[in-house]
Amino acid sequence: MNEHSFRALKDFQPPLYTLADPMTGLLPYVAIAEMEKGDPDVFIAAADTVNTKLYGFPQEVTSKGSGAGLTYESARGAAIGEGIER
């Protein structure tokens, strides 16, 4: 692959907010854990996956994803990525 191939592939990645949406997303719920005074400066997020039976799969499959990061956005992105991977 050349530089143009990588650029073209990047253009087809859906924005994270389209994957995590309570009405239409594969992840209907993403939450950020509250930090307490004295906690390390790390954000932690958790995501629930949608029931796959709603999409025509024969079995109900639900899962959870979690992620951590130094910013809210990176923790949320990590949780979304983990949830989609499962």
C-alpha positions, -999 to 999 in steps of 0.1 A, spaced: 0 0 0 12 35 -6 5 68 12 -26 74 -9 -41 40 1 -38 48 38 -54 82 33 -83 66 14 -89 40 41 -89 66 68 -117 85 50 -140 55 54 -138 52 91 -170 62 107 -169 89 134 -170 75 169 -202 94 177 -221 74 151 -212 41 168 -222 53 202 -258 65 200 -288 56 222 -311 53 192 -291 40 163 -256 30 175 -241 -4 181 -232 10 216 -263 26 231 -245 37 263 -211 51 271 -203 64 306 -173 81 321 -164 71 357 -163 100 381 -130 109 396 -125 114 433 -100 138 449 -67 121 451 -74 97 422 -47 96 394 -53 119 364 -67 91 343 -102 89 328 -121 56 327 -150 49 304 -174 19 300 -197 10 271 -226 -14 267 -232 -31 234 -265 -35 217 -284 -68 218 -274 -84 185 -307 -103 183 -323 -70 173 -302 -71 141 -314 -106 131 -287 -127 148 -301 -160 162 -288 -155 197 -288 -126 221 -252 -114 225 -245 -84 247 -211 -74 260 -193 -45 277 -162 -26 267 -140 -3 288 -111 20 282 -88 44 299 -70 75 288 -53 107 298 -82 127 283 -120 122 283 -119 118 245 -93 91 245 -110 71 273 -143 73 255 -127 63 222 -110 33 239 -143 21 254 -160 25 220 -133 6 203 -133 -22 229 -171 -24 227 -171 -27 189 -143 -53 189 -163 -75 212 
